Amino acid sequence: MPMRPPGQDYRLLPVALSVLAGAALSLHADWTGRAGALAAASPLLIPLLAGMGFARERARRAAVGSARR
C-alpha cells in the first residue's frame, strides 16, 4: 500500500470548505441585511458538503480495493 506524504490527507477538506462557506454566507447576510434565508441555509451546508466528501472518499477506496483484487 503506497504511503502518502505528510500534509496530503484530504479527509478534513469537506469540513473546512463547509466552515468557510458558512462563514461567507454569514458575512454576506451581515453586509446585506438579509439574514433570513442565508442564515437558515448555512447549517445545512456542513453536513451536505461533508457528506459529499465522504462519499467521494468511499468511492475512491472502493475503486482502489477492486483494482487490488
PDB file of N, H, CA, C and O in Angstrom:
ATOM      1  N   MET A   1       0.845  -1.169   0.000  1.00  0.00           N
ATOM      2  CA  MET A   1       0.000   0.000   0.000  1.00  0.00           C
ATOM      3  C   MET A   1       0.894   1.236   0.000  1.00  0.00           C
ATOM      4  O   MET A   1       1.751   1.374   0.873  1.00  0.00           O
ATOM      5  N   PRO A   2       0.709   2.128  -0.958  1.00  0.00           N
ATOM      6  CA  PRO A   2       1.563   3.314  -1.010  1.00  0.00           C
ATOM      7  C   PRO A   2       1.260   4.261   0.148  1.00  0.00           C
ATOM      8  O   PRO A   2       0.110   4.437   0.550  1.00  0.00           O
ATOM      9  N   MET A   3       2.300   4.849   0.659  1.00  0.00           N
ATOM     10  H   MET A   3       3.234   4.706   0.333  1.00  0.00           H
ATOM     11  CA  MET A   3       2.155   5.804   1.759  1.00  0.00           C
ATOM     12  C   MET A   3       2.046   7.209   1.184  1.00  0.00           C
ATOM     13  O   MET A   3       2.767   7.570   0.253  1.00  0.00           O
ATOM     14  N   ARG A   4       1.153   7.982   1.741  1.00  0.00           N
ATOM     15  H   ARG A   4       0.568   7.689   2.497  1.00  0.00           H
ATOM     16  CA  ARG A   4       1.028   9.380   1.327  1.00  0.00           C
ATOM     17  C   ARG A   4       2.029  10.225   2.098  1.00  0.00           C
ATOM     18  O   ARG A   4       2.256   9.992   3.285  1.00  0.00           O
ATOM     19  N   PRO A   5       2.621  11.194   1.440  1.00  0.00           N
ATOM     20  CA  PRO A   5       3.497  12.101   2.173  1.00  0.00           C
ATOM     21  C   PRO A   5       2.698  12.901   3.201  1.00  0.00           C
ATOM     22  O   PRO A   5       1.501  13.121   3.020  1.00  0.00           O
ATOM     23  N   PRO A   6       3.347  13.332   4.266  1.00  0.00           N
ATOM     24  CA  PRO A   6       2.633  14.141   5.264  1.00  0.00           C
ATOM     25  C   PRO A   6       2.054  15.401   4.621  1.00  0.00           C
ATOM     26  O   PRO A   6       2.653  15.984   3.716  1.00  0.00           O
ATOM     27  N   GLY A   7       0.900  15.803   5.094  1.00  0.00           N
ATOM     28  H   GLY A   7       0.413  15.330   5.829  1.00  0.00           H
ATOM     29  CA  GLY A   7       0.269  17.007   4.583  1.00  0.00           C
ATOM     30  C   GLY A   7      -0.663  16.768   3.417  1.00  0.00           C
ATOM     31  O   GLY A   7      -1.224  17.726   2.885  1.00  0.00           O
ATOM     32  N   GLN A   8      -0.848  15.534   2.998  1.00  0.00           N
ATOM     33  H   GLN A   8      -0.392  14.756   3.430  1.00  0.00           H
ATOM     34  CA  GLN A   8      -1.742  15.261   1.879  1.00  0.00           C
ATOM     35  C   GLN A   8      -2.943  14.422   2.313  1.00  0.00           C
ATOM     36  O   GLN A   8      -3.425  13.578   1.557  1.00  0.00           O
ATOM     37  N   ASP A   9      -3.406  14.652   3.498  1.00  0.00           N
ATOM     38  H   ASP A   9      -3.014  15.337   4.112  1.00  0.00           H
ATOM     39  CA  ASP A   9      -4.590  13.964   3.984  1.00  0.00           C
ATOM     40  C   ASP A   9      -5.782  14.889   3.774  1.00  0.00           C
ATOM     41  O   ASP A   9      -5.909  15.911   4.449  1.00  0.00           O
ATOM     42  N   TYR A  10      -6.649  14.531   2.843  1.00  0.00           N
ATOM     43  H   TYR A  10      -6.546  13.701   2.295  1.00  0.00           H
ATOM     44  CA  TYR A  10      -7.731  15.416   2.437  1.00  0.00           C
ATOM     45  C   TYR A  10      -9.062  15.087   3.100  1.00  0.00           C
ATOM     46  O   TYR A  10     -10.101  15.570   2.651  1.00  0.00           O
ATOM     47  N   ARG A  11      -9.060  14.285   4.147  1.00  0.00           N
ATOM     48  H   ARG A  11      -8.216  13.892   4.512  1.00  0.00           H
ATOM     49  CA  ARG A  11     -10.328  13.904   4.760  1.00  0.00           C
ATOM     50  C   ARG A  11     -11.045  15.089   5.397  1.00  0.00           C
ATOM     51  O   ARG A  11     -12.275  15.103   5.452  1.00  0.00           O
ATOM     52  N   LEU A  12     -10.307  16.074   5.873  1.00  0.00           N
ATOM     53  H   LEU A  12      -9.308  16.062   5.828  1.00  0.00           H
ATOM     54  CA  LEU A  12     -10.935  17.222   6.519  1.00  0.00           C
ATOM     55  C   LEU A  12     -11.282  18.337   5.539  1.00  0.00           C
ATOM     56  O   LEU A  12     -11.857  19.347   5.944  1.00  0.00           O
ATOM     57  N   LEU A  13     -10.949  18.180   4.274  1.00  0.00           N
ATOM     58  H   LEU A  13     -10.482  17.359   3.945  1.00  0.00           H
ATOM     59  CA  LEU A  13     -11.211  19.222   3.287  1.00  0.00           C
ATOM     60  C   LEU A  13     -12.696  19.568   3.170  1.00  0.00           C
ATOM     61  O   LEU A  13     -13.020  20.756   3.147  1.00  0.00           O
ATOM     62  N   PRO A  14     -13.621  18.601   3.094  1.00  0.00           N
ATOM     63  CA  PRO A  14     -15.038  18.985   3.008  1.00  0.00           C
ATOM     64  C   PRO A  14     -15.519  19.751   4.230  1.00  0.00           C
ATOM     65  O   PRO A  14     -16.334  20.666   4.110  1.00  0.00           O
ATOM     66  N   VAL A  15     -15.021  19.385   5.403  1.00  0.00           N
ATOM     67  H   VAL A  15     -14.359  18.642   5.501  1.00  0.00           H
ATOM     68  CA  VAL A  15     -15.422  20.089   6.619  1.00  0.00           C
ATOM     69  C   VAL A  15     -14.897  21.515   6.588  1.00  0.00           C
ATOM     70  O   VAL A  15     -15.619  22.456   6.919  1.00  0.00           O
ATOM     71  N   ALA A  16     -13.633  21.677   6.189  1.00  0.00           N
ATOM     72  H   ALA A  16     -13.046  20.914   5.920  1.00  0.00           H
ATOM     73  CA  ALA A  16     -13.052  23.019   6.117  1.00  0.00           C
ATOM     74  C   ALA A  16     -13.788  23.877   5.093  1.00  0.00           C
ATOM     75  O   ALA A  16     -14.049  25.054   5.342  1.00  0.00           O
ATOM     76  N   LEU A  17     -14.121  23.298   3.951  1.00  0.00           N
ATOM     77  H   LEU A  17     -13.909  22.341   3.749  1.00  0.00           H
ATOM     78  CA  LEU A  17     -14.844  24.058   2.932  1.00  0.00           C
ATOM     79  C   LEU A  17     -16.235  24.455   3.407  1.00  0.00           C
ATOM     80  O   LEU A  17     -16.700  25.556   3.109  1.00  0.00           O
ATOM     81  N   SER A  18     -16.899  23.575   4.136  1.00  0.00           N
ATOM     82  H   SER A  18     -16.521  22.681   4.378  1.00  0.00           H
ATOM     83  CA  SER A  18     -18.236  23.911   4.612  1.00  0.00           C
ATOM     84  C   SER A  18     -18.186  24.997   5.679  1.00  0.00           C
ATOM     85  O   SER A  18     -19.079  25.841   5.750  1.00  0.00           O
ATOM     86  N   VAL A  19     -17.144  24.979   6.513  1.00  0.00           N
ATOM     87  H   VAL A  19     -16.418  24.293   6.456  1.00  0.00           H
ATOM     88  CA  VAL A  19     -16.990  26.041   7.512  1.00  0.00           C
ATOM     89  C   VAL A  19     -16.749  27.375   6.817  1.00  0.00           C
ATOM     90  O   VAL A  19     -17.330  28.390   7.199  1.00  0.00           O
ATOM     91  N   LEU A  20     -15.890  27.376   5.795  1.00  0.00           N
ATOM     92  H   LEU A  20     -15.418  26.552   5.484  1.00  0.00           H
ATOM     93  CA  LEU A  20     -15.642  28.611   5.043  1.00  0.00           C
ATOM     94  C   LEU A  20     -16.902  29.095   4.333  1.00  0.00           C
ATOM     95  O   LEU A  20     -17.174  30.295   4.298  1.00  0.00           O
ATOM     96  N   ALA A  21     -17.669  28.166   3.768  1.00  0.00           N
ATOM     97  H   ALA A  21     -17.448  27.192   3.796  1.00  0.00           H
ATOM     98  CA  ALA A  21     -18.911  28.553   3.096  1.00  0.00           C
ATOM     99  C   ALA A  21     -19.914  29.131   4.091  1.00  0.00           C
ATOM    100  O   ALA A  21     -20.600  30.107   3.790  1.00  0.00           O
ATOM    101  N   GLY A  22     -19.996  28.535   5.260  1.00  0.00           N
ATOM    102  H   GLY A  22     -19.439  27.742   5.504  1.00  0.00           H
ATOM    103  CA  GLY A  22     -20.892  29.064   6.289  1.00  0.00           C
ATOM    104  C   GLY A  22     -20.479  30.448   6.746  1.00  0.00           C
ATOM    105  O   GLY A  22     -21.325  31.315   6.965  1.00  0.00           O
ATOM    106  N   ALA A  23     -19.165  30.658   6.892  1.00  0.00           N
ATOM    107  H   ALA A  23     -18.478  29.954   6.713  1.00  0.00           H
ATOM    108  CA  ALA A  23     -18.675  31.984   7.278  1.00  0.00           C
ATOM    109  C   ALA A  23     -18.962  33.010   6.185  1.00  0.00           C
ATOM    110  O   ALA A  23     -19.338  34.146   6.475  1.00  0.00           O
ATOM    111  N   ALA A  24     -18.784  32.605   4.929  1.00  0.00           N
ATOM    112  H   ALA A  24     -18.479  31.683   4.693  1.00  0.00           H
ATOM    113  CA  ALA A  24     -19.061  33.525   3.822  1.00  0.00           C
ATOM    114  C   ALA A  24     -20.546  33.890   3.772  1.00  0.00           C
ATOM    115  O   ALA A  24     -20.894  35.049   3.547  1.00  0.00           O
ATOM    116  N   LEU A  25     -21.416  32.906   3.981  1.00  0.00           N
ATOM    117  H   LEU A  25     -21.133  31.964   4.164  1.00  0.00           H
ATOM    118  CA  LEU A  25     -22.854  33.197   4.000  1.00  0.00           C
ATOM    119  C   LEU A  25     -23.222  34.119   5.153  1.00  0.00           C
ATOM    120  O   LEU A  25     -24.061  35.008   5.009  1.00  0.00           O
ATOM    121  N   SER A  26     -22.590  33.900   6.288  1.00  0.00           N
ATOM    122  H   SER A  26     -21.908  33.178   6.405  1.00  0.00           H
ATOM    123  CA  SER A  26     -22.866  34.743   7.444  1.00  0.00           C
ATOM    124  C   SER A  26     -22.424  36.183   7.197  1.00  0.00           C
ATOM    125  O   SER A  26     -23.149  37.125   7.516  1.00  0.00           O
ATOM    126  N   LEU A  27     -21.232  36.347   6.627  1.00  0.00           N
ATOM    127  H   LEU A  27     -20.643  35.582   6.367  1.00  0.00           H
ATOM    128  CA  LEU A  27     -20.757  37.698   6.314  1.00  0.00           C
ATOM    129  C   LEU A  27     -21.648  38.368   5.272  1.00  0.00           C
ATOM    130  O   LEU A  27     -21.956  39.555   5.381  1.00  0.00           O
ATOM    131  N   HIS A  28     -22.057  37.609   4.271  1.00  0.00           N
ATOM    132  H   HIS A  28     -21.807  36.645   4.183  1.00  0.00           H
ATOM    133  CA  HIS A  28     -22.933  38.167   3.238  1.00  0.00           C
ATOM    134  C   HIS A  28     -24.264  38.611   3.850  1.00  0.00           C
ATOM    135  O   HIS A  28     -24.791  39.669   3.507  1.00  0.00           O
ATOM    136  N   ALA A  29     -24.791  37.806   4.744  1.00  0.00           N
ATOM    137  H   ALA A  29     -24.363  36.947   5.023  1.00  0.00           H
ATOM    138  CA  ALA A  29     -26.050  38.161   5.391  1.00  0.00           C
ATOM    139  C   ALA A  29     -25.884  39.416   6.243  1.00  0.00           C
ATOM    140  O   ALA A  29     -26.782  40.257   6.291  1.00  0.00           O
ATOM    141  N   ASP A  30     -24.741  39.546   6.914  1.00  0.00           N
ATOM    142  H   ASP A  30     -24.012  38.863   6.875  1.00  0.00           H
ATOM    143  CA  ASP A  30     -24.492  40.740   7.722  1.00  0.00           C
ATOM    144  C   ASP A  30     -24.374  41.980   6.847  1.00  0.00           C
ATOM    145  O   ASP A  30     -24.909  43.035   7.187  1.00  0.00           O
ATOM    146  N   TRP A  31     -23.682  41.858   5.730  1.00  0.00           N
ATOM    147  H   TRP A  31     -23.248  41.001   5.453  1.00  0.00           H
ATOM    148  CA  TRP A  31     -23.462  43.017   4.858  1.00  0.00           C
ATOM    149  C   TRP A  31     -24.740  43.462   4.168  1.00  0.00           C
ATOM    150  O   TRP A  31     -24.974  44.660   4.007  1.00  0.00           O
ATOM    151  N   THR A  32     -25.558  42.520   3.766  1.00  0.00           N
ATOM    152  H   THR A  32     -25.368  41.547   3.897  1.00  0.00           H
ATOM    153  CA  THR A  32     -26.753  42.877   3.001  1.00  0.00           C
ATOM    154  C   THR A  32     -27.982  43.057   3.881  1.00  0.00           C
ATOM    155  O   THR A  32     -28.982  43.617   3.432  1.00  0.00           O
ATOM    156  N   GLY A  33     -27.925  42.598   5.113  1.00  0.00           N
ATOM    157  H   GLY A  33     -27.113  42.144   5.478  1.00  0.00           H
ATOM    158  CA  GLY A  33     -29.074  42.711   5.996  1.00  0.00           C
ATOM    159  C   GLY A  33     -30.144  41.665   5.732  1.00  0.00           C
ATOM    160  O   GLY A  33     -31.234  41.739   6.300  1.00  0.00           O
ATOM    161  N   ARG A  34     -29.846  40.692   4.878  1.00  0.00           N
ATOM    162  H   ARG A  34     -28.961  40.633   4.417  1.00  0.00           H
ATOM    163  CA  ARG A  34     -30.813  39.625   4.570  1.00  0.00           C
ATOM    164  C   ARG A  34     -30.368  38.351   5.272  1.00  0.00           C
ATOM    165  O   ARG A  34     -29.785  37.466   4.647  1.00  0.00           O
ATOM    166  N   ALA A  35     -30.634  38.257   6.535  1.00  0.00           N
ATOM    167  H   ALA A  35     -31.108  38.976   7.043  1.00  0.00           H
ATOM    168  CA  ALA A  35     -30.144  37.118   7.305  1.00  0.00           C
ATOM    169  C   ALA A  35     -31.083  35.924   7.271  1.00  0.00           C
ATOM    170  O   ALA A  35     -30.696  34.835   7.695  1.00  0.00           O
ATOM    171  N   GLY A  36     -32.291  36.092   6.787  1.00  0.00           N
ATOM    172  H   GLY A  36     -32.606  36.976   6.442  1.00  0.00           H
ATOM    173  CA  GLY A  36     -33.281  35.020   6.857  1.00  0.00           C
ATOM    174  C   GLY A  36     -32.892  33.742   6.158  1.00  0.00           C
ATOM    175  O   GLY A  36     -32.569  32.753   6.816  1.00  0.00           O
ATOM    176  N   ALA A  37     -32.915  33.739   4.844  1.00  0.00           N
ATOM    177  H   ALA A  37     -33.177  34.543   4.310  1.00  0.00           H
ATOM    178  CA  ALA A  37     -32.656  32.517   4.077  1.00  0.00           C
ATOM    179  C   ALA A  37     -31.198  32.090   4.166  1.00  0.00           C
ATOM    180  O   ALA A  37     -30.905  30.896   4.231  1.00  0.00           O
ATOM    181  N   LEU A  38     -30.289  33.047   4.170  1.00  0.00           N
ATOM    182  H   LEU A  38     -30.528  34.017   4.117  1.00  0.00           H
ATOM    183  CA  LEU A  38     -28.871  32.693   4.217  1.00  0.00           C
ATOM    184  C   LEU A  38     -28.490  32.081   5.558  1.00  0.00           C
ATOM    185  O   LEU A  38     -27.740  31.105   5.607  1.00  0.00           O
ATOM    186  N   ALA A  39     -28.998  32.641   6.634  1.00  0.00           N
ATOM    187  H   ALA A  39     -29.607  33.433   6.594  1.00  0.00           H
ATOM    188  CA  ALA A  39     -28.690  32.085   7.949  1.00  0.00           C
ATOM    189  C   ALA A  39     -29.322  30.708   8.116  1.00  0.00           C
ATOM    190  O   ALA A  39     -28.757  29.840   8.782  1.00  0.00           O
ATOM    191  N   ALA A  40     -30.480  30.508   7.521  1.00  0.00           N
ATOM    192  H   ALA A  40     -30.939  31.213   6.980  1.00  0.00           H
ATOM    193  CA  ALA A  40     -31.129  29.199   7.610  1.00  0.00           C
ATOM    194  C   ALA A  40     -30.385  28.160   6.781  1.00  0.00           C
ATOM    195  O   ALA A  40     -30.389  26.979   7.127  1.00  0.00           O
ATOM    196  N   ALA A  41     -29.750  28.579   5.694  1.00  0.00           N
ATOM    197  H   ALA A  41     -29.747  29.538   5.413  1.00  0.00           H
ATOM    198  CA  ALA A  41     -29.070  27.630   4.810  1.00  0.00           C
ATOM    199  C   ALA A  41     -27.693  27.237   5.313  1.00  0.00           C
ATOM    200  O   ALA A  41     -27.227  26.141   5.003  1.00  0.00           O
ATOM    201  N   SER A  42     -27.025  28.092   6.079  1.00  0.00           N
ATOM    202  H   SER A  42     -27.404  28.982   6.331  1.00  0.00           H
ATOM    203  CA  SER A  42     -25.635  27.801   6.436  1.00  0.00           C
ATOM    204  C   SER A  42     -25.462  26.536   7.282  1.00  0.00           C
ATOM    205  O   SER A  42     -24.502  25.806   7.034  1.00  0.00           O
ATOM    206  N   PRO A  43     -26.322  26.219   8.267  1.00  0.00           N
ATOM    207  CA  PRO A  43     -26.120  24.963   8.997  1.00  0.00           C
ATOM    208  C   PRO A  43     -26.343  23.729   8.127  1.00  0.00           C
ATOM    209  O   PRO A  43     -25.825  22.656   8.435  1.00  0.00           O
ATOM    210  N   LEU A  44     -27.096  23.868   7.058  1.00  0.00           N
ATOM    211  H   LEU A  44     -27.516  24.740   6.808  1.00  0.00           H
ATOM    212  CA  LEU A  44     -27.341  22.733   6.172  1.00  0.00           C
ATOM    213  C   LEU A  44     -26.146  22.438   5.279  1.00  0.00           C
ATOM    214  O   LEU A  44     -26.003  21.318   4.789  1.00  0.00           O
ATOM    215  N   LEU A  45     -25.289  23.426   5.060  1.00  0.00           N
ATOM    216  H   LEU A  45     -25.406  24.336   5.458  1.00  0.00           H
ATOM    217  CA  LEU A  45     -24.140  23.222   4.180  1.00  0.00           C
ATOM    218  C   LEU A  45     -23.116  22.265   4.783  1.00  0.00           C
ATOM    219  O   LEU A  45     -22.488  21.495   4.057  1.00  0.00           O
ATOM    220  N   ILE A  46     -22.946  22.306   6.085  1.00  0.00           N
ATOM    221  H   ILE A  46     -23.456  22.932   6.675  1.00  0.00           H
ATOM    222  CA  ILE A  46     -21.899  21.493   6.715  1.00  0.00           C
ATOM    223  C   ILE A  46     -22.135  20.005   6.467  1.00  0.00           C
ATOM    224  O   ILE A  46     -21.234  19.345   5.949  1.00  0.00           O
ATOM    225  N   PRO A  47     -23.303  19.436   6.811  1.00  0.00           N
ATOM    226  CA  PRO A  47     -23.477  18.004   6.529  1.00  0.00           C
ATOM    227  C   PRO A  47     -23.521  17.694   5.038  1.00  0.00           C
ATOM    228  O   PRO A  47     -23.094  16.619   4.617  1.00  0.00           O
ATOM    229  N   LEU A  48     -24.032  18.623   4.237  1.00  0.00           N
ATOM    230  H   LEU A  48     -24.379  19.496   4.578  1.00  0.00           H
ATOM    231  CA  LEU A  48     -24.104  18.382   2.800  1.00  0.00           C
ATOM    232  C   LEU A  48     -22.707  18.263   2.197  1.00  0.00           C
ATOM    233  O   LEU A  48     -22.412  17.289   1.505  1.00  0.00           O
ATOM    234  N   LEU A  49     -21.851  19.240   2.452  1.00  0.00           N
ATOM    235  H   LEU A  49     -22.091  20.031   3.014  1.00  0.00           H
ATOM    236  CA  LEU A  49     -20.509  19.207   1.885  1.00  0.00           C
ATOM    237  C   LEU A  49     -19.672  18.086   2.495  1.00  0.00           C
ATOM    238  O   LEU A  49     -18.895  17.438   1.794  1.00  0.00           O
ATOM    239  N   ALA A  50     -19.829  17.857   3.790  1.00  0.00           N
ATOM    240  H   ALA A  50     -20.461  18.383   4.359  1.00  0.00           H
ATOM    241  CA  ALA A  50     -19.084  16.769   4.415  1.00  0.00           C
ATOM    242  C   ALA A  50     -19.532  15.429   3.841  1.00  0.00           C
ATOM    243  O   ALA A  50     -18.702  14.556   3.587  1.00  0.00           O
ATOM    244  N   GLY A  51     -20.825  15.259   3.635  1.00  0.00           N
ATOM    245  H   GLY A  51     -21.500  15.968   3.841  1.00  0.00           H
ATOM    246  CA  GLY A  51     -21.332  14.017   3.051  1.00  0.00           C
ATOM    247  C   GLY A  51     -20.819  13.793   1.648  1.00  0.00           C
ATOM    248  O   GLY A  51     -20.519  12.661   1.270  1.00  0.00           O
ATOM    249  N   MET A  52     -20.713  14.862   0.867  1.00  0.00           N
ATOM    250  H   MET A  52     -20.957  15.782   1.174  1.00  0.00           H
ATOM    251  CA  MET A  52     -20.181  14.727  -0.491  1.00  0.00           C
ATOM    252  C   MET A  52     -18.723  14.288  -0.444  1.00  0.00           C
ATOM    253  O   MET A  52     -18.298  13.452  -1.240  1.00  0.00           O
ATOM    254  N   GLY A  53     -17.965  14.843   0.476  1.00  0.00           N
ATOM    255  H   GLY A  53     -18.310  15.523   1.123  1.00  0.00           H
ATOM    256  CA  GLY A  53     -16.553  14.474   0.584  1.00  0.00           C
ATOM    257  C   GLY A  53     -16.375  13.036   1.032  1.00  0.00           C
ATOM    258  O   GLY A  53     -15.518  12.323   0.512  1.00  0.00           O
ATOM    259  N   PHE A  54     -17.185  12.603   2.001  1.00  0.00           N
ATOM    260  H   PHE A  54     -17.882  13.183   2.424  1.00  0.00           H
ATOM    261  CA  PHE A  54     -17.067  11.232   2.476  1.00  0.00           C
ATOM    262  C   PHE A  54     -17.515  10.243   1.408  1.00  0.00           C
ATOM    263  O   PHE A  54     -16.939   9.162   1.288  1.00  0.00           O
ATOM    264  N   ALA A  55     -18.537  10.601   0.631  1.00  0.00           N
ATOM    265  H   ALA A  55     -19.005  11.480   0.729  1.00  0.00           H
ATOM    266  CA  ALA A  55     -18.980   9.725  -0.457  1.00  0.00           C
ATOM    267  C   ALA A  55     -17.890   9.593  -1.511  1.00  0.00           C
ATOM    268  O   ALA A  55     -17.672   8.507  -2.048  1.00  0.00           O
ATOM    269  N   ARG A  56     -17.209  10.685  -1.806  1.00  0.00           N
ATOM    270  H   ARG A  56     -17.386  11.567  -1.370  1.00  0.00           H
ATOM    271  CA  ARG A  56     -16.124  10.649  -2.787  1.00  0.00           C
ATOM    272  C   ARG A  56     -14.978   9.767  -2.279  1.00  0.00           C
ATOM    273  O   ARG A  56     -14.387   9.007  -3.046  1.00  0.00           O
ATOM    274  N   GLU A  57     -14.672   9.875  -0.985  1.00  0.00           N
ATOM    275  H   GLU A  57     -15.153  10.493  -0.362  1.00  0.00           H
ATOM    276  CA  GLU A  57     -13.597   9.061  -0.404  1.00  0.00           C
ATOM    277  C   GLU A  57     -13.978   7.580  -0.421  1.00  0.00           C
ATOM    278  O   GLU A  57     -13.132   6.735  -0.714  1.00  0.00           O
ATOM    279  N   ARG A  58     -15.236   7.253  -0.112  1.00  0.00           N
ATOM    280  H   ARG A  58     -15.923   7.940   0.126  1.00  0.00           H
ATOM    281  CA  ARG A  58     -15.682   5.853  -0.154  1.00  0.00           C
ATOM    282  C   ARG A  58     -15.587   5.299  -1.570  1.00  0.00           C
ATOM    283  O   ARG A  58     -15.173   4.156  -1.765  1.00  0.00           O
ATOM    284  N   ALA A  59     -15.967   6.104  -2.556  1.00  0.00           N
ATOM    285  H   ALA A  59     -16.303   7.032  -2.397  1.00  0.00           H
ATOM    286  CA  ALA A  59     -15.891   5.653  -3.948  1.00  0.00           C
ATOM    287  C   ALA A  59     -14.443   5.424  -4.363  1.00  0.00           C
ATOM    288  O   ALA A  59     -14.138   4.467  -5.075  1.00  0.00           O
ATOM    289  N   ARG A  60     -13.553   6.303  -3.915  1.00  0.00           N
ATOM    290  H   ARG A  60     -13.800   7.081  -3.337  1.00  0.00           H
ATOM    291  CA  ARG A  60     -12.136   6.144  -4.244  1.00  0.00           C
ATOM    292  C   ARG A  60     -11.587   4.873  -3.612  1.00  0.00           C
ATOM    293  O   ARG A  60     -10.861   4.118  -4.259  1.00  0.00           O
ATOM    294  N   ARG A  61     -11.932   4.636  -2.350  1.00  0.00           N
ATOM    295  H   ARG A  61     -12.522   5.249  -1.825  1.00  0.00           H
ATOM    296  CA  ARG A  61     -11.451   3.429  -1.669  1.00  0.00           C
ATOM    297  C   ARG A  61     -12.006   2.169  -2.321  1.00  0.00           C
ATOM    298  O   ARG A  61     -11.303   1.164  -2.425  1.00  0.00           O
ATOM    299  N   ALA A  62     -13.260   2.214  -2.761  1.00  0.00           N
ATOM    300  H   ALA A  62     -13.831   3.031  -2.677  1.00  0.00           H
ATOM    301  CA  ALA A  62     -13.848   1.054  -3.431  1.00  0.00           C
ATOM    302  C   ALA A  62     -13.133   0.779  -4.745  1.00  0.00           C
ATOM    303  O   ALA A  62     -12.904  -0.377  -5.102  1.00  0.00           O
ATOM    304  N   ALA A  63     -12.778   1.840  -5.465  1.00  0.00           N
ATOM    305  H   ALA A  63     -12.964   2.779  -5.175  1.00  0.00           H
ATOM    306  CA  ALA A  63     -12.069   1.668  -6.734  1.00  0.00           C
ATOM    307  C   ALA A  63     -10.674   1.098  -6.502  1.00  0.00           C
ATOM    308  O   ALA A  63     -10.214   0.247  -7.263  1.00  0.00           O
ATOM    309  N   VAL A  64     -10.005   1.561  -5.459  1.00  0.00           N
ATOM    310  H   VAL A  64     -10.379   2.252  -4.841  1.00  0.00           H
ATOM    311  CA  VAL A  64      -8.672   1.046  -5.141  1.00  0.00           C
ATOM    312  C   VAL A  64      -8.775  -0.406  -4.701  1.00  0.00           C
ATOM    313  O   VAL A  64      -7.947  -1.234  -5.081  1.00  0.00           O
ATOM    314  N   GLY A  65      -9.793  -0.718  -3.896  1.00  0.00           N
ATOM    315  H   GLY A  65     -10.465  -0.045  -3.588  1.00  0.00           H
ATOM    316  CA  GLY A  65      -9.974  -2.093  -3.434  1.00  0.00           C
ATOM    317  C   GLY A  65     -10.274  -3.050  -4.563  1.00  0.00           C
ATOM    318  O   GLY A  65      -9.776  -4.175  -4.564  1.00  0.00           O
ATOM    319  N   SER A  66     -11.082  -2.627  -5.532  1.00  0.00           N
ATOM    320  H   SER A  66     -11.487  -1.713  -5.532  1.00  0.00           H
ATOM    321  CA  SER A  66     -11.401  -3.517  -6.648  1.00  0.00           C
ATOM    322  C   SER A  66     -10.210  -3.669  -7.591  1.00  0.00           C
ATOM    323  O   SER A  66     -10.078  -4.695  -8.258  1.00  0.00           O
ATOM    324  N   ALA A  67      -9.351  -2.671  -7.653  1.00  0.00           N
ATOM    325  H   ALA A  67      -9.458  -1.837  -7.111  1.00  0.00           H
ATOM    326  CA  ALA A  67      -8.161  -2.768  -8.508  1.00  0.00           C
ATOM    327  C   ALA A  67      -7.140  -3.741  -7.917  1.00  0.00           C
ATOM    328  O   ALA A  67      -6.342  -4.327  -8.649  1.00  0.00           O
ATOM    329  N   ARG A  68      -7.165  -3.910  -6.609  1.00  0.00           N
ATOM    330  H   ARG A  68      -7.814  -3.435  -6.015  1.00  0.00           H
ATOM    331  CA  ARG A  68      -6.212  -4.820  -5.951  1.00  0.00           C
ATOM    332  C   ARG A  68      -6.603  -6.274  -6.125  1.00  0.00           C
ATOM    333  O   ARG A  68      -5.748  -7.157  -6.052  1.00  0.00           O
ATOM    334  N   ARG A  69      -7.881  -6.535  -6.353  1.00  0.00           N
ATOM    335  H   ARG A  69      -8.575  -5.817  -6.412  1.00  0.00           H
ATOM    336  CA  ARG A  69      -8.352  -7.927  -6.427  1.00  0.00           C
ATOM    337  C   ARG A  69      -7.962  -8.586  -7.679  1.00  0.00           C
ATOM    338  O   ARG A  69      -8.284  -9.756  -7.887  1.00  0.00           O
TER     339      ARG A  69
END
